[in-house]
């Protein structure tokens, strides 16, 4: 990843994007703080798997179910709420869609 791309990711824009990505019934369930926290957990998972270490352009793969379980377990442990796998899946997909929209991984 180039240095220029390191500064493209905007937390506030990511939260707005993810909120717009959520289905109507979930839009009010997640506050901005909840979404920020869940995105932090997503990146904590990536880091724990070594997915943020590489500077090469190879395709990065991870187990989405393992990521979702990690987020659910840690959110509950930290008192941020009890979420279903479907709810977390929407946030994970929204965050990945945001990254695609800013071409973060290109």
C-alpha positions as CSV (number, residue, x, y, z in Angstrom):
1,X,0.0,0.0,0.0
2,X,1.4,3.4,-0.9
3,X,1.8,6.2,1.6
4,X,-0.7,8.3,-0.4
5,X,-3.4,5.6,0.2
6,X,-2.7,5.5,3.9
7,X,-4.4,8.8,4.3
8,X,-7.4,8.2,2.1
9,X,-9.4,6.3,4.8
10,X,-11.6,8.7,6.7
11,X,-13.3,7.3,9.8
12,X,-16.3,9.7,9.7
13,X,-16.9,9.0,6.0
14,X,-16.6,5.3,6.6
15,X,-19.3,5.5,9.3
16,X,-21.6,7.5,7.0
17,X,-21.0,5.0,4.2
18,X,-21.7,2.0,6.4
19,X,-24.8,3.5,7.9
20,X,-26.1,4.1,4.3
21,X,-25.2,0.5,3.5
22,X,-27.2,-1.0,6.3
23,X,-30.8,-2.1,5.7
24,X,-33.5,0.2,7.1
25,X,-34.2,-2.0,10.1
26,X,-30.6,-1.8,11.3
27,X,-29.9,1.9,10.7
28,X,-31.1,3.0,14.1
29,X,-29.6,0.0,16.0
30,X,-26.0,1.0,15.5
31,X,-24.7,4.4,16.7
32,X,-21.7,6.0,15.1
33,X,-19.7,4.9,18.1
34,X,-20.9,1.3,17.7
35,X,-19.9,1.3,14.1
36,X,-16.5,2.8,14.8
37,X,-15.9,0.2,17.5
38,X,-16.9,-2.6,15.2
39,X,-14.6,-1.3,12.5
40,X,-11.8,-1.1,15.0
41,X,-12.4,-4.8,15.9
42,X,-12.4,-5.6,12.2
43,X,-8.9,-4.1,11.8
44,X,-7.8,-5.7,15.1
45,X,-8.8,-9.0,13.6
46,X,-6.9,-8.2,10.3
47,X,-3.8,-7.3,12.4
48,X,-4.0,-10.4,14.5
49,X,-3.9,-12.5,11.3
50,X,-1.0,-10.6,9.9
51,X,-3.1,-9.1,7.1
52,X,-1.9,-5.6,7.7
53,X,1.8,-6.5,7.6
54,X,2.4,-7.1,4.0
55,X,3.5,-4.5,1.5
56,X,3.0,-6.7,-1.5
57,X,0.0,-6.6,-3.8
58,X,-1.0,-10.2,-3.4
59,X,-4.6,-11.0,-2.8
60,X,-5.4,-11.2,0.9
61,X,-7.9,-13.8,2.0
62,X,-9.5,-14.4,5.4
63,X,-12.3,-16.4,6.9
64,X,-15.3,-14.0,7.1
65,X,-17.1,-16.3,9.6
66,X,-14.1,-16.2,11.9
67,X,-14.0,-12.4,11.6
68,X,-17.7,-12.2,12.4
69,X,-17.3,-14.5,15.4
70,X,-14.3,-12.4,16.6
71,X,-16.3,-9.2,16.4
72,X,-19.4,-10.7,18.2
73,X,-17.3,-12.2,21.0
74,X,-15.3,-9.0,21.6
75,X,-18.3,-6.6,21.4
76,X,-20.1,-8.7,24.0
77,X,-17.0,-9.0,26.2
78,X,-16.5,-5.2,26.1
79,X,-20.1,-4.4,26.8
80,X,-20.8,-2.9,23.4
81,X,-23.8,-5.1,22.7
82,X,-24.9,-8.5,21.6
83,X,-25.1,-8.8,17.9
84,X,-26.2,-11.5,15.5
85,X,-23.9,-12.8,12.7
86,X,-26.2,-11.2,10.1
87,X,-26.0,-7.8,11.7
88,X,-22.2,-7.9,11.9
89,X,-22.0,-9.2,8.3
90,X,-23.7,-6.0,7.1
91,X,-21.1,-3.9,8.8
92,X,-18.2,-6.0,7.5
93,X,-19.6,-5.8,4.0
94,X,-20.3,-2.1,4.3
95,X,-16.7,-1.5,5.5
96,X,-15.3,-3.5,2.6
97,X,-17.6,-1.6,0.2
98,X,-16.3,1.7,1.6
99,X,-12.7,0.5,1.1
100,X,-13.6,-0.4,-2.5
101,X,-15.2,3.0,-3.1
102,X,-12.0,4.8,-2.2
103,X,-9.9,2.2,-4.0
104,X,-7.9,1.4,-0.8
105,X,-6.9,-2.0,-1.9
106,X,-6.1,-1.2,-5.5
